C-alpha cells in the first residue's frame, strides 16, 4: 500500500512539473537603425563648431522597452513580448549621433559621455512613439520629437534652435519587425528634415 502511495505521489509531482515546463512565447527584442543622410555636407561646408548630442529624453509611457500600441481614442496597450533590446532613449541617442556625424554639418560631433570641449548641444525630447492600431486595416507608426540646439559658449546657454517634427509611417505587414521598420522610416525622415533645417540656420552653423 505504501509503495502504491509513493508511485501515485511521484506521478502527481511529474504531472505538476510537466505543467510548469509548459513553454511560453519568447520575447522578441529589437534595435533601431536609422538610415544615412541623403546629401551629406562636404568637409569645406561643415561648421567649425563642435556639437554634443545629449541623451534623448522620451516621455512616459513611450520610454519603456515594451512596444506601446494605441487601440482606441484614449486606450493604449503595452506589449510584454515585443519591445526594444535596450531603453529606446539610449538606442536613439547613438543613432542620432551617428546621423549628425554622417551629415557632415559640424567639425566634431560628441557623445554625452565625452569630456571634450564643445560649443553647441543638441537636445531631443520625444513626446510620442507608438504603433497606432485604431484602424486595424491601416496601422501606422507615430513619432513626434522636439529638438533644441543650445549655444553654451561663454556659459550663456542660449536656445538658438527649437522645432517640433512629427511623422507617421504605414506599417506594411503584421508583426513587430514591420513596426520597427516603420519606426526607422519615421526617424530617418525626421532627422533628414532636422539636418536640412540646421544647415540653413545661420545661428546654428555660426554659433550666433
MIDOSE-1310 file (N, C-alpha, C; in nm, 2 decimals, decimal comma, always signed):
residues 208
xxxx	+0,08/-0,12/+0,00/+0,00/+0,00/+0,00/+0,09/+0,13/+0,00; +0,19/+0,12/+0,08/+0,28/+0,24/+0,09/+0,35/+0,26/-0,05; +0,39/+0,14/-0,11/+0,45/+0,15/-0,24/+0,36/+0,22/-0,34; +0,23/+0,18/-0,34/+0,13/+0,24/-0,43/+0,12/+0,39/-0,41
xxxx	+0,11/+0,43/-0,28/+0,10/+0,58/-0,25/+0,22/+0,65/-0,30; +0,34/+0,59/-0,29/+0,46/+0,66/-0,33/+0,46/+0,68/-0,48; +0,41/+0,57/-0,56/+0,41/+0,58/-0,70/+0,31/+0,69/-0,74; +0,19/+0,69/-0,68/+0,09/+0,79/-0,71/+0,14/+0,93/-0,68
xxxx	+0,21/+0,95/-0,57/+0,27/+1,08/-0,54/+0,37/+1,13/-0,64; +0,45/+1,03/-0,69/+0,55/+1,07/-0,79/+0,49/+1,10/-0,92; +0,38/+1,03/-0,95/+0,31/+1,06/-1,08/+0,25/+1,20/-1,07; +0,19/+1,24/-0,96/+0,13/+1,37/-0,95/+0,23/+1,48/-0,96
xxxx	+0,35/+1,46/-0,89/+0,46/+1,55/-0,90/+0,51/+1,57/-1,04; +0,52/+1,46/-1,11/+0,57/+1,47/-1,25/+0,47/+1,54/-1,34; +0,34/+1,52/-1,32/+0,24/+1,59/-1,39/+0,25/+1,74/-1,37; +0,27/+1,78/-1,23/+0,28/+1,92/-1,20/+0,40/+1,98/-1,26
xxxx	+0,52/+1,91/-1,26/+0,64/+1,96/-1,32/+0,62/+1,98/-1,47; +0,55/+1,89/-1,53/+0,52/+1,90/-1,67/+0,45/+2,03/-1,71; +0,35/+2,06/-1,62/+0,28/+2,18/-1,65/+0,36/+2,31/-1,63; +0,46/+2,30/-1,53/+0,54/+2,41/-1,50/+0,64/+2,43/-1,62
xxxx	+0,67/+2,32/-1,69/+0,77/+2,34/-1,80/+0,70/+2,38/-1,93; +0,57/+2,41/-1,93/+0,50/+2,45/-2,05/+0,56/+2,57/-2,11; +0,60/+2,57/-2,23/+0,67/+2,68/-2,29/+0,59/+2,80/-2,31; +0,65/+2,92/-2,28/+0,58/+3,05/-2,30/+0,64/+3,11/-2,42
xxxx	+0,57/+3,20/-2,49/+0,62/+3,27/-2,60/+0,75/+3,35/-2,56; +0,85/+3,34/-2,65/+0,98/+3,41/-2,62/+0,96/+3,56/-2,65; +1,04/+3,64/-2,58/+1,03/+3,78/-2,61/+1,11/+3,81/-2,74; +1,06/+3,90/-2,81/+1,12/+3,95/-2,94/+1,17/+4,09/-2,92
xxxx	+1,31/+4,10/-2,92/+1,37/+4,23/-2,88/+1,44/+4,29/-3,01; +1,43/+4,42/-3,02/+1,47/+4,49/-3,14/+1,55/+4,61/-3,11; +1,64/+4,65/-3,21/+1,71/+4,77/-3,21/+1,65/+4,86/-3,31; +1,69/+4,99/-3,32/+1,65/+5,08/-3,42/+1,78/+5,12/-3,50
xxxx	+1,77/+5,12/-3,63/+1,88/+5,16/-3,72/+1,83/+5,26/-3,82; +1,87/+5,39/-3,79/+1,82/+5,50/-3,88/+1,91/+5,50/-4,01; +1,84/+5,54/-4,12/+1,92/+5,54/-4,24/+2,02/+5,65/-4,25; +2,10/+5,66/-4,35/+2,20/+5,76/-4,36/+2,15/+5,89/-4,43
xxxx	+2,21/+6,00/-4,40/+2,17/+6,13/-4,47/+2,18/+6,11/-4,62; +2,08/+6,17/-4,69/+2,07/+6,16/-4,83/+2,18/+6,25/-4,90; +2,21/+6,36/-4,85/+2,31/+6,45/-4,91/+2,40/+6,51/-4,80; +2,50/+6,44/-4,76/+2,59/+6,49/-4,65/+2,67/+6,61/-4,70
xxxx	+2,69/+6,70/-4,61/+2,77/+6,82/-4,65/+2,91/+6,79/-4,67; +2,98/+6,87/-4,76/+3,12/+6,85/-4,78/+3,20/+6,90/-4,66; +3,32/+6,86/-4,65/+3,41/+6,90/-4,54/+3,43/+7,05/-4,53; +3,43/+7,11/-4,65/+3,45/+7,25/-4,66/+3,33/+7,33/-4,61
xxxx	+3,21/+7,27/-4,62/+3,09/+7,34/-4,58/+3,05/+7,31/-4,43; +3,13/+7,23/-4,36/+3,10/+7,20/-4,22/+3,12/+7,31/-4,13; +3,04/+7,33/-4,03/+3,06/+7,43/-3,93/+3,18/+7,40/-3,85; +3,26/+7,50/-3,81/+3,38/+7,47/-3,74/+3,35/+7,44/-3,59
xxxx	+3,22/+7,45/-3,55/+3,19/+7,43/-3,41/+3,17/+7,28/-3,38; +3,19/+7,25/-3,25/+3,16/+7,11/-3,20/+3,03/+7,11/-3,14; +2,96/+7,00/-3,16/+2,82/+6,98/-3,10/+2,82/+6,85/-3,02; +2,76/+6,86/-2,91/+2,74/+6,73/-2,83/+2,59/+6,69/-2,84
xxxx	+2,57/+6,57/-2,88/+2,44/+6,51/-2,88/+2,40/+6,46/-2,75; +2,31/+6,53/-2,68/+2,28/+6,48/-2,54/+2,18/+6,36/-2,54; +2,17/+6,30/-2,43/+2,08/+6,18/-2,42/+1,94/+6,22/-2,46; +1,88/+6,13/-2,53/+1,74/+6,15/-2,58/+1,65/+6,13/-2,46
xxxx	+1,56/+6,22/-2,44/+1,46/+6,21/-2,33/+1,32/+6,17/-2,39; +1,26/+6,06/-2,35/+1,14/+6,02/-2,40/+1,03/+6,02/-2,29; +0,92/+6,08/-2,33/+0,81/+6,09/-2,23/+0,75/+5,96/-2,20; +0,70/+5,94/-2,08/+0,63/+5,82/-2,04/+0,49/+5,82/-2,12
xxxx	+0,44/+5,70/-2,15/+0,50/+5,57/-2,13/+0,58/+5,52/-2,24; +0,62/+5,61/-2,34/+0,69/+5,56/-2,46/+0,84/+5,54/-2,43; +0,88/+5,56/-2,31/+1,02/+5,54/-2,27/+1,05/+5,39/-2,23; +0,94/+5,31/-2,23/+0,95/+5,17/-2,18/+1,02/+5,09/-2,29
xxxx	+1,08/+4,98/-2,25/+1,14/+4,89/-2,35/+1,03/+4,81/-2,43; +0,91/+4,80/-2,37/+0,80/+4,73/-2,44/+0,74/+4,82/-2,54; +0,69/+4,76/-2,65/+0,62/+4,84/-2,75/+0,49/+4,89/-2,70; +0,45/+5,01/-2,74/+0,32/+5,07/-2,70/+0,23/+5,08/-2,82
xxxx	+0,10/+5,04/-2,80/+0,01/+5,05/-2,91/-0,11/+5,13/-2,87; -0,16/+5,22/-2,96/-0,29/+5,29/-2,94/-0,40/+5,21/-3,00; -0,50/+5,17/-2,93/-0,60/+5,08/-2,98/-0,74/+5,15/-2,97; -0,75/+5,27/-2,91/-0,87/+5,34/-2,90/-0,85/+5,49/-2,89
xxxx	-0,95/+5,57/-2,88/-0,94/+5,71/-2,87/-0,85/+5,75/-2,75; -0,86/+5,69/-2,64/-0,77/+5,71/-2,52/-0,72/+5,58/-2,46; -0,72/+5,48/-2,54/-0,68/+5,35/-2,49/-0,55/+5,30/-2,55; -0,45/+5,27/-2,47/-0,32/+5,22/-2,51/-0,29/+5,09/-2,44
xxxx	-0,21/+5,01/-2,51/-0,16/+4,88/-2,45/-0,01/+4,87/-2,47; +0,05/+4,80/-2,37/+0,19/+4,77/-2,38/+0,20/+4,62/-2,42; +0,31/+4,59/-2,50/+0,33/+4,45/-2,55/+0,44/+4,39/-2,47; +0,41/+4,30/-2,38/+0,52/+4,24/-2,29/+0,61/+4,16/-2,37
xxxx	+0,57/+4,10/-2,48/+0,65/+4,00/-2,56/+0,73/+4,06/-2,67; +0,70/+4,19/-2,71/+0,77/+4,26/-2,81/+0,82/+4,39/-2,77; +0,95/+4,42/-2,79/+1,00/+4,55/-2,75/+1,14/+4,58/-2,79; +1,20/+4,67/-2,73/+1,34/+4,71/-2,76/+1,44/+4,64/-2,68
xxxx	+1,56/+4,62/-2,73/+1,66/+4,54/-2,66/+1,72/+4,62/-2,55; +1,71/+4,76/-2,56/+1,76/+4,85/-2,45/+1,66/+4,96/-2,45; +1,66/+5,05/-2,34/+1,57/+5,16/-2,34/+1,58/+5,24/-2,47; +1,47/+5,28/-2,53/+1,47/+5,34/-2,66/+1,55/+5,48/-2,66
xxxx	+1,55/+5,55/-2,55/+1,62/+5,67/-2,54/+1,77/+5,65/-2,56; +1,82/+5,54/-2,51/+1,96/+5,50/-2,53/+1,99/+5,47/-2,68; +1,90/+5,39/-2,73/+1,92/+5,35/-2,87/+1,92/+5,47/-2,97; +1,82/+5,56/-2,94/+1,81/+5,68/-3,03/+1,93/+5,77/-3,01
xxxx	+1,98/+5,78/-2,89/+2,09/+5,87/-2,87/+2,21/+5,84/-2,97; +2,24/+5,71/-2,97/+2,35/+5,67/-3,06/+2,32/+5,68/-3,21; +2,19/+5,66/-3,24/+2,15/+5,67/-3,38/+2,15/+5,82/-3,43; +2,11/+5,91/-3,34/+2,11/+6,05/-3,38/+2,25/+6,10/-3,39
xxxx	+2,33/+6,06/-3,29/+2,47/+6,09/-3,30/+2,54/+6,05/-3,43; +2,51/+5,93/-3,47/+2,57/+5,87/-3,60/+2,51/+5,95/-3,72; +2,39/+5,98/-3,72/+2,33/+6,05/-3,83/+2,39/+6,19/-3,84; +2,40/+6,27/-3,73/+2,45/+6,40/-3,74/+2,60/+6,40/-3,78
xxxx	+2,67/+6,30/-3,73/+2,81/+6,28/-3,77/+2,82/+6,26/-3,92; +2,74/+6,17/-3,98/+2,75/+6,14/-4,12/+2,70/+6,26/-4,20; +2,61/+6,34/-4,15/+2,56/+6,46/-4,22/+2,67/+6,56/-4,26; +2,78/+6,55/-4,19/+2,89/+6,64/-4,21/+2,87/+6,79/-4,18
xxxx	+2,76/+6,81/-4,10/+2,73/+6,95/-4,07/+2,83/+7,02/-3,97; +2,89/+6,94/-3,89/+2,98/+7,00/-3,78/+3,12/+6,94/-3,79; +3,21/+7,02/-3,75/+3,35/+6,97/-3,74/+3,36/+6,85/-3,65; +3,30/+6,85/-3,54/+3,31/+6,74/-3,44/+3,17/+6,72/-3,38
xxxx	+3,13/+6,59/-3,37/+3,01/+6,55/-3,30/+3,04/+6,46/-3,19; +3,00/+6,50/-3,07/+3,04/+6,43/-2,95/+2,92/+6,35/-2,88; +2,95/+6,24/-2,81/+2,85/+6,17/-2,74/+2,83/+6,24/-2,60; +2,73/+6,20/-2,53/+2,70/+6,27/-2,40/+2,82/+6,24/-2,30
xxxx	+2,88/+6,13/-2,31/+2,99/+6,09/-2,21/+3,12/+6,16/-2,24; +3,13/+6,23/-2,35/+3,26/+6,30/-2,39/+3,29/+6,41/-2,29; +3,42/+6,42/-2,26/+3,47/+6,53/-2,18/+3,53/+6,64/-2,26; +3,53/+6,63/-2,39/+3,59/+6,73/-2,48/+3,51/+6,86/-2,48
xxxx	+3,57/+6,97/-2,51/+3,51/+7,10/-2,52/+3,41/+7,10/-2,64; +3,30/+7,17/-2,62/+3,20/+7,18/-2,73/+3,13/+7,32/-2,71; +3,08/+7,37/-2,83/+3,01/+7,50/-2,82/+2,86/+7,48/-2,82; +2,81/+7,38/-2,89/+2,67/+7,36/-2,91/+2,63/+7,22/-2,85
xxxx	+2,50/+7,22/-2,80/+2,45/+7,09/-2,76/+2,31/+7,07/-2,83; +2,28/+6,95/-2,87/+2,16/+6,91/-2,93/+2,08/+6,83/-2,83; +1,96/+6,88/-2,80/+1,87/+6,81/-2,70/+1,75/+6,76/-2,78; +1,71/+6,64/-2,75/+1,59/+6,57/-2,81/+1,49/+6,53/-2,71
xxxx	+1,37/+6,58/-2,72/+1,26/+6,53/-2,64/+1,15/+6,47/-2,72; +1,14/+6,34/-2,70/+1,04/+6,26/-2,78/+0,91/+6,26/-2,70; +0,80/+6,31/-2,76/+0,67/+6,32/-2,69/+0,58/+6,21/-2,73; +0,60/+6,14/-2,84/+0,52/+6,02/-2,87/+0,60/+5,93/-2,96
xxxx	+0,58/+5,80/-2,94/+0,64/+5,70/-3,02/+0,57/+5,57/-3,00; +0,48/+5,54/-3,09/+0,39/+5,42/-3,07/+0,33/+5,37/-3,20; +0,27/+5,25/-3,19/+0,20/+5,20/-3,31/+0,06/+5,23/-3,30; +0,00/+5,30/-3,40/-0,14/+5,33/-3,39/-0,22/+5,23/-3,47
xxxx	-0,30/+5,15/-3,39/-0,37/+5,04/-3,45/-0,53/+5,06/-3,43; -0,56/+5,19/-3,42/-0,71/+5,22/-3,41/-0,78/+5,17/-3,54; -0,72/+5,19/-3,65/-0,77/+5,13/-3,78/-0,69/+5,00/-3,81; -0,75/+4,89/-3,78/-0,67/+4,76/-3,80/-0,63/+4,74/-3,94
xxxx	-0,69/+4,80/-4,04/-0,66/+4,78/-4,18/-0,55/+4,87/-4,22; -0,53/+4,98/-4,15/-0,42/+5,08/-4,19/-0,34/+5,13/-4,06; -0,27/+5,04/-4,00/-0,20/+5,08/-3,88/-0,07/+5,16/-3,92; -0,03/+5,25/-3,84/+0,08/+5,34/-3,86/+0,17/+5,35/-3,74
xxxx	+0,30/+5,38/-3,76/+0,39/+5,41/-3,66/+0,39/+5,56/-3,64; +0,39/+5,61/-3,52/+0,39/+5,76/-3,50/+0,51/+5,80/-3,41; +0,57/+5,91/-3,46/+0,68/+5,96/-3,38/+0,67/+6,12/-3,38; +0,68/+6,17/-3,27/+0,69/+6,32/-3,25/+0,80/+6,36/-3,16
xxxx	+0,89/+6,45/-3,20/+1,01/+6,49/-3,13/+1,03/+6,64/-3,14; +1,08/+6,69/-3,03/+1,12/+6,83/-3,03/+1,27/+6,84/-3,01; +1,34/+6,92/-3,09/+1,48/+6,94/-3,09/+1,52/+7,08/-3,05; +1,62/+7,09/-2,96/+1,67/+7,22/-2,92/+1,82/+7,22/-2,95
xxxx	+1,87/+7,33/-3,00/+2,02/+7,35/-3,01/+2,05/+7,46/-2,91; +2,14/+7,44/-2,82/+2,18/+7,53/-2,72/+2,32/+7,58/-2,74; +2,34/+7,71/-2,75/+2,48/+7,77/-2,76/+2,53/+7,78/-2,61; +2,64/+7,71/-2,58/+2,69/+7,71/-2,45/+2,82/+7,79/-2,44
xxxx	+2,85/+7,86/-2,54/+2,98/+7,94/-2,53/+2,96/+8,05/-2,43; +3,06/+8,08/-2,36/+3,06/+8,19/-2,25/+2,96/+8,16/-2,15; +2,92/+8,03/-2,13/+2,82/+8,00/-2,03/+2,68/+8,07/-2,04; +2,65/+8,10/-2,17/+2,52/+8,17/-2,19/+2,40/+8,08/-2,19
xxxx	+2,42/+7,95/-2,24/+2,31/+7,86/-2,25/+2,19/+7,91/-2,32; +2,21/+7,97/-2,44/+2,11/+8,03/-2,52/+2,05/+7,93/-2,62; +1,91/+7,92/-2,62/+1,85/+7,84/-2,72/+1,85/+7,91/-2,85; +1,91/+7,85/-2,95/+1,92/+7,91/-3,08/+1,85/+7,84/-3,19
xxxx	+1,79/+7,72/-3,15/+1,71/+7,64/-3,24/+1,61/+7,56/-3,16; +1,48/+7,56/-3,21/+1,37/+7,50/-3,14/+1,26/+7,46/-3,24; +1,25/+7,33/-3,26/+1,15/+7,29/-3,36/+1,09/+7,15/-3,33; +0,96/+7,13/-3,36/+0,90/+7,00/-3,34/+0,88/+6,94/-3,48
xxxx	+0,90/+6,81/-3,48/+0,88/+6,73/-3,60/+0,79/+6,61/-3,57; +0,70/+6,58/-3,66/+0,61/+6,47/-3,65/+0,60/+6,39/-3,77; +0,60/+6,26/-3,76/+0,60/+6,16/-3,87/+0,51/+6,05/-3,84; +0,43/+6,00/-3,94/+0,36/+5,87/-3,93/+0,39/+5,79/-4,06
xxxx	+0,42/+5,67/-4,04/+0,45/+5,58/-4,15/+0,37/+5,45/-4,14; +0,31/+5,41/-4,26/+0,23/+5,29/-4,26/+0,31/+5,17/-4,21; +0,24/+5,08/-4,14/+0,30/+4,95/-4,10/+0,25/+4,85/-4,21; +0,34/+4,81/-4,29/+0,31/+4,74/-4,41/+0,26/+4,59/-4,39
xxxx	+0,32/+4,53/-4,28/+0,29/+4,39/-4,26/+0,25/+4,37/-4,11; +0,21/+4,25/-4,07/+0,19/+4,22/-3,93/+0,32/+4,18/-3,87; +0,33/+4,20/-3,74/+0,44/+4,16/-3,66/+0,53/+4,27/-3,62; +0,61/+4,25/-3,52/+0,70/+4,35/-3,46/+0,80/+4,41/-3,56
xxxx	+0,86/+4,32/-3,65/+0,96/+4,37/-3,74/+0,90/+4,48/-3,83; +0,78/+4,47/-3,87/+0,72/+4,57/-3,96/+0,70/+4,70/-3,88; +0,67/+4,70/-3,75/+0,66/+4,82/-3,67/+0,79/+4,88/-3,66; +0,90/+4,81/-3,63/+1,03/+4,86/-3,62/+1,08/+4,93/-3,75
xxxx	+1,05/+4,86/-3,86/+1,08/+4,92/-3,99/+1,01/+5,05/-4,01; +0,89/+5,06/-3,97/+0,81/+5,19/-3,98/+0,87/+5,30/-3,89; +0,91/+5,26/-3,77/+0,98/+5,35/-3,68/+1,11/+5,40/-3,74; +1,18/+5,32/-3,80/+1,31/+5,36/-3,87/+1,28/+5,46/-3,98
xxxx	+1,18/+5,44/-4,06/+1,14/+5,53/-4,16/+1,10/+5,67/-4,10; +1,03/+5,66/-4,00/+0,99/+5,79/-3,93/+1,11/+5,86/-3,88; +1,20/+5,80/-3,82/+1,32/+5,86/-3,77/+1,41/+5,91/-3,88; +1,43/+5,84/-3,98/+1,51/+5,88/-4,09/+1,45/+6,01/-4,15
xxxx	+1,32/+6,01/-4,17/+1,26/+6,14/-4,22/+1,27/+6,25/-4,13; +1,25/+6,23/-4,00/+1,26/+6,34/-3,90/+1,41/+6,39/-3,90; +1,51/+6,31/-3,90/+1,64/+6,35/-3,89/+1,69/+6,42/-4,02; +1,63/+6,37/-4,13/+1,66/+6,44/-4,26/+1,61/+6,58/-4,26
xxxx	+1,49/+6,60/-4,21/+1,44/+6,74/-4,20/+1,52/+6,82/-4,11; +1,55/+6,76/-3,99/+1,63/+6,83/-3,89/+1,76/+6,88/-3,95; +1,83/+6,79/-4,02/+1,96/+6,82/-4,08/+1,95/+6,94/-4,18; +1,85/+6,93/-4,26/+1,82/+7,04/-4,35/+1,80/+7,18/-4,29
xxxx	+1,72/+7,17/-4,18/+1,69/+7,30/-4,11/+1,82/+7,35/-4,03; +1,90/+7,26/-3,98/+2,02/+7,30/-3,91/+2,11/+7,37/-4,01; +2,12/+7,30/-4,13/+2,21/+7,36/-4,24/+2,17/+7,50/-4,28; +2,05/+7,53/-4,28/+2,00/+7,66/-4,33/+1,99/+7,76/-4,21
xxxx	+2,03/+7,72/-4,09/+2,02/+7,81/-3,98/+2,16/+7,87/-3,95; +2,17/+8,00/-3,98/+2,30/+8,07/-3,96/+2,33/+8,07/-3,81; +2,23/+8,08/-3,72/+2,25/+8,08/-3,58/+2,32/+7,95/-3,53; +2,28/+7,84/-3,59/+2,34/+7,71/-3,56/+2,48/+7,69/-3,62
xxxx	+2,49/+7,72/-3,75/+2,61/+7,69/-3,81/+2,73/+7,78/-3,77; +2,69/+7,90/-3,73/+2,79/+8,00/-3,69/+2,80/+8,02/-3,54; +2,70/+7,96/-3,47/+2,70/+7,97/-3,32/+2,67/+8,11/-3,27; +2,58/+8,18/-3,35/+2,55/+8,31/-3,31/+2,42/+8,31/-3,22
